[in-house]
């Protein structure tokens, strides 16, 4: 990071105890998750619940959660230049944190459970 001159702009904080995660999540400007393979990572829901835009890769269940330009930006896995462009774009965009938080309420465990129950109820009749 020093060779790129980013130490004044980017903080790589490493692992933190679980009880500190809300503090760090709320302190960030954007949330970035780089992955080549994911299922449905909880951290996506957590960052949206804090009103933070998500920047990451088009893998696994992330594709079903992140609506590009409204709640975050996605790129193909293993494409560092595309990812860098998305990070810069996300940092320069005025995100609506209220809308991001509001969207996240649709993704709570209770909201998803209600949807699943409605689906099963409609098919059992």
C-alpha positions as CSV (number, residue, x, y, z in Angstrom):
1,X,0.0,0.0,0.0
2,X,2.9,2.4,0.7
3,X,4.3,1.9,-2.8
4,X,1.0,3.1,-4.2
5,X,0.8,6.1,-1.8
6,X,-2.5,4.9,-0.3
7,X,-1.7,4.8,3.4
8,X,-3.3,8.2,4.0
9,X,-6.5,7.2,2.2
10,X,-7.1,3.5,2.9
11,X,-7.1,1.7,6.2
12,X,-6.7,-2.1,6.3
13,X,-7.7,-2.8,9.8
14,X,-7.6,-6.6,9.9
15,X,-9.8,-8.8,12.0
16,X,-11.9,-7.2,14.8
17,X,-13.9,-8.7,17.6
18,X,-17.6,-9.3,16.7
19,X,-18.8,-6.6,19.2
20,X,-16.7,-3.9,17.3
21,X,-18.1,-4.7,13.9
22,X,-21.1,-2.2,14.1
23,X,-18.7,0.6,15.0
24,X,-16.4,-0.1,12.0
25,X,-19.3,-0.7,9.6
26,X,-20.9,2.6,10.5
27,X,-17.5,4.4,10.2
28,X,-16.9,3.4,6.6
29,X,-17.9,5.3,3.5
30,X,-18.4,2.2,1.4
31,X,-18.1,-1.5,2.1
32,X,-16.0,-3.7,-0.2
33,X,-16.0,-7.5,-0.3
34,X,-13.7,-9.2,-2.8
35,X,-14.5,-12.8,-3.4
36,X,-14.2,-15.4,-6.1
37,X,-16.9,-17.6,-4.6
38,X,-19.6,-16.8,-2.1
39,X,-22.9,-18.1,-1.0
40,X,-25.0,-15.4,0.6
41,X,-22.7,-13.5,2.9
42,X,-24.3,-12.0,6.0
43,X,-22.0,-9.0,5.8
44,X,-23.8,-7.8,2.7
45,X,-27.0,-7.5,4.7
46,X,-25.2,-5.9,7.6
47,X,-23.6,-3.2,5.5
48,X,-27.0,-2.4,3.8
49,X,-28.6,-2.2,7.3
50,X,-26.0,0.4,8.2
51,X,-27.0,2.4,5.0
52,X,-23.6,1.7,3.4
53,X,-23.2,0.9,-0.3
54,X,-21.7,-2.5,-1.2
55,X,-18.9,-2.9,-3.7
56,X,-18.0,-6.4,-4.6
57,X,-18.0,-9.2,-7.1
58,X,-20.8,-10.8,-9.1
59,X,-20.7,-14.2,-7.3
60,X,-23.2,-16.4,-5.5
61,X,-26.2,-14.8,-3.9
62,X,-24.8,-11.3,-4.0
63,X,-26.3,-10.9,-7.5
64,X,-29.7,-11.4,-6.1
65,X,-29.2,-8.7,-3.3
66,X,-27.3,-5.8,-4.8
67,X,-29.2,-3.7,-7.4
68,X,-26.3,-1.9,-9.1
69,X,-26.3,1.9,-8.8
70,X,-29.0,1.9,-6.1
71,X,-27.3,-0.1,-3.4
72,X,-23.8,-0.8,-4.6
73,X,-21.6,-1.7,-7.6
74,X,-20.5,-5.1,-8.8
75,X,-17.8,-6.4,-11.0
76,X,-16.7,-9.7,-12.4
77,X,-14.4,-11.8,-10.1
78,X,-10.7,-11.5,-10.6
79,X,-10.9,-8.2,-12.4
80,X,-8.9,-5.8,-10.3
81,X,-9.1,-2.8,-12.7
82,X,-12.9,-3.0,-12.9
83,X,-13.0,-3.3,-9.1
84,X,-10.8,-0.3,-8.7
85,X,-13.0,1.7,-11.0
86,X,-16.1,0.7,-9.0
87,X,-14.4,1.7,-5.7
88,X,-13.6,5.1,-7.1
89,X,-17.1,5.5,-8.6
90,X,-18.7,4.5,-5.3
91,X,-16.5,6.9,-3.3
92,X,-17.5,9.8,-5.7
93,X,-21.3,9.0,-5.7
94,X,-23.8,10.5,-3.4
95,X,-25.6,7.5,-2.0
96,X,-28.9,7.7,-0.3
97,X,-28.2,5.9,2.9
98,X,-31.9,6.2,4.0
99,X,-33.0,4.3,0.8
100,X,-30.2,1.7,1.4
101,X,-31.4,1.1,5.0
102,X,-35.0,1.0,3.9
103,X,-34.2,-1.6,1.2
104,X,-32.3,-3.7,3.8
105,X,-35.6,-4.1,5.8
106,X,-36.9,-6.3,3.0
107,X,-33.9,-8.6,3.6
108,X,-34.3,-9.2,7.3
109,X,-34.8,-12.8,8.5
110,X,-38.4,-12.1,9.5
111,X,-39.2,-10.5,6.1
112,X,-37.7,-13.4,4.2
113,X,-39.5,-16.0,6.5
114,X,-42.8,-14.2,5.8
115,X,-42.2,-14.4,2.0
116,X,-41.3,-18.1,2.2
117,X,-44.4,-18.9,4.2
118,X,-46.6,-17.0,1.7
119,X,-45.0,-19.0,-1.2
120,X,-45.6,-22.3,0.5
121,X,-49.1,-21.3,1.6
122,X,-50.1,-20.3,-1.9
123,X,-48.8,-23.7,-3.4
124,X,-50.4,-25.9,-0.8
125,X,-54.0,-25.0,-1.7
